Amino acid sequence: AHFWVDYVHTGEELGMVRFSGTPVLASGMAEVPAGAAAQTTWRTDRHNIIDAINAGGSTAIGDALRMGLNDLLAAGSAAAQVIVLFTDGLQNAGSETAEEVLPDAIAAGVKIYTIGLGADQDVALLTDIANASGGLYFGIPADIADSNSRYRSRRWRV
C-alpha cells in the first residue's frame, strides 16, 4: 500500500478505502499536488492512514469495492481508472459481495488489481475479480520476508 502512495505521480489521483466489517472512506479521491512541500504533506497523510491500519475483523469486500467504485466514479473519468484491492479474499461480511459489484466496475471500465494477503487467501475469488475486470491477481504469502526497512513491521487491515 505504501508503494502506491509513493508511485502515484503529480496530477494523478488516489483515494483510499479501509475496511473490515464496514468500509470507511479514509481518503477520498484527491490529486497529487505539484509543489514539493504540498506533495510531501499529501503523501505523508496517506502513509499515516496506512500505518494506522491493523489486520483483523471480518471482510466486507463487496461493500469496500462499492465504496471505492463510487468514490472513483464521482471524481470523474480519467484515462485509466483502477482499484487495487488488498485482502485475504475471504468474504464474510457486508451487504454486497464482490461478484455483485463487479459488473458495475466492468461497465465503468474500471480494472481491479487484487493483492492477496496471508496464508488463507481465496485465490479463486481474487483471480476471478482481477481477470473479469482486466486486472491482475498477485498473491503475497503470510511468511514473506520484508527486506525494505521503511515498510517493516507494518500491520495492515484491508
Secondary structure, 3 states (H helix, E strand, C coil): CHHHHHHCCCCCEEEEEEECCCEEEEEEEEECCCCHHHHHHHHHHHHHHHHCCCCCCCCCHHHHHHHHHHHHHHCCCCCCCEEEEEECCCCCCCCCCHHHHHHHHHHCCCEEEEEEECCCCCHHHHHHHHHHHCCCEEEECCCCCCCCHHHCCCCCCC
